[in-house]
């Protein structure tokens, strides 16, 4: 007689359910014992019957095995929490990267529009807004440019004033005036005469009066 495959569902008949429970319970306890002996494993098995009766098996100490299990479970929870935090941080970084990429794309599109490129999809209102932004930008650029020009001119005036003051102090210290010096030099040059003669020596005739 061929034994049919058991269906995995609740047995409705109470007597059959109790018989099956007893057989499977004994087989499970036997397998737990064999596993602990053959494989030198720490095994703890707890079974509650439908009526609440306890059946248990432990290869060493049930309390120690349960304590070991709880400690490992806490460690696993801690690791899982850390992994979850890492996953969350990774997700946040991905979202920030996507947001940044989107902003860069929008900035690039705005830049191209300011350069007069890619204006085909723009509506009339967008073009008016773009024109207004350009005018405001040009106004700020001109203001900044004029400010730099004024600062540069003021700096040159201050440098020129400083040079004049230094020259005046130098004249007062030395007691010199450029104009008299130049006039005196010209006069001395005009008054100086020389008998210098360039050429081979020759005898001069003395004329009698």
Helices and strands as residue ranges (DSSP letters): H 14-39, E 44-48, E 54-58, H 62-114, H 124-174, H 178-191
